[in-house]
């Protein structure tokens, strides 16, 4: 399964919730909330659930929590506008509830006193929105134990349904989660000096509190700071009144200097440091510092122009954009009993990868990402609850959506005709597939889908639509549909699923490749 990496405990900043987006937050959830729109589910189910968990559950009572966006189950600095709107609605609803402690937030707490007690977050409450292959969307809330780095079992909610146009626009909008602002992958920009200064003052004050060597006194006049004019003064003003550091109007009383300096990292990315350093003979006071990442295009441009006068400019290499995973989907419970969840068959022995015979394989129902490493192999299996035509699809890491075809690589979509209860395995056990990593050739998660249709005329329509996808019939990855072309295809597929809901079903499983 996916291993969660430790995320630095920085503060979450509450963005303003768009009333238009909130009003359009509409989708159905699993089980009892399937017919409830997203706004109703958020207000009547999710908010009361989170509030009761944080105020009544013994595990969470009195613990500090932060609310974050998730991407593939991992806290993410960049997410979409819809998940942030949902997250921020939750924060605004529970922030002032007695007994609930939310981690320090630079924007929300910009004018409040610096409170270091709310830095140590014990739990992340994460929200993730996912697009499903049938045109619906899923909203998931999960709780992560920061210290144990594991999900809290029994705590979480899920909702599924269709979005309005406004919600889709929010889902397609890429935004930075302010909780992560200041990290290398989510730097500040030069227009955010007020929030940047509040962040640095907070970190610096908390570092000063931990020092017991003596009292720091700085002069009122700021020093340094040229790359970000006024930032040091803002930091000093944020520190005013803090018992860990005094600001004196008399320079002769000062025993420390507050300075700021930007260190170039790459391009227009800089790491900005503020440091309190002992002045003169007060060497018993250790230096205390705090830092954050910031983009400074003007400084980078000036440095580039100066450097170009001394040396030839090397050719600029534009990095490839990060791929957008449009439809990451985990295994789902059967919607109407037509198609059973996809399971994974593992070989009992390595040589089963090269030999036929299903008796050499053991079945595992996957409830999360199934992990395979180089040299390992696997088969996928599902069963139809009724006689049906079944099609197989594959969403590949960095390559998009394709249809899976047999070794004949036919132009027509491969349609498997299954009788009720009959298993479908792909690839067939007789195929020699020595390494699962050969499917992808790189690290990452890919999704496999099985689509079953019982009504013949609908099966022909689905087959025609699937036939427009590029075919993948070999171990090598194949470029498929991505971006707007994939969005259009999913809209058409979603319409077919909605129109023939009693005659069509689909299941999915995710495979994580580890090289």
Buried (B, 14 or more C-beta within 10 A) or exposed (E): EBEBEEBEBBBBBBBEBBEEBBBBBBBBBEEEBEEBBBBBBBBEBBBEBBBEBBBEBEBBEEBBBBBBBBBBBBBBBBBBBBBBBBBBBBBBBBEEEEEBBBBBBBBBBBEEEBEBEBBEBBBBBBBBBBBBBBBBBBBBBBBBBBEEEEBBEEBBBBBBBBBBEBBBBBBEBEBBBBBBBBBEEBBBEBEBBBBBBBBBBBBBBBBBBEBEEEBBBBBEEBEBBEBBEEBBBBBBBBBEEBEBBBBEEEEEEBBBBBBBBBEBBEEBBBBBBBBBBBBEEBEEBEEBBBBBBBBBEEBBEEEEEEEEEEEEEEEEEEEEEEEEBBBBBBBBEEBBEBBBBBBBBBBEEEEBBEEEEBEBBEEEEBEBBBBBEEEBBBBBBBBBBBEBBBBBBBBBBBBBBBBBBBEEEEEEBBBBEBEEEEBBBBBEBEBEBEBBBBBBBEEBBBBBBBBBBBBEEBBEBBBEBBBEBBBBBEBEBBEBBBEEEBBEBBEEBBEBBEEBEEBBBBBBBBBBBBE
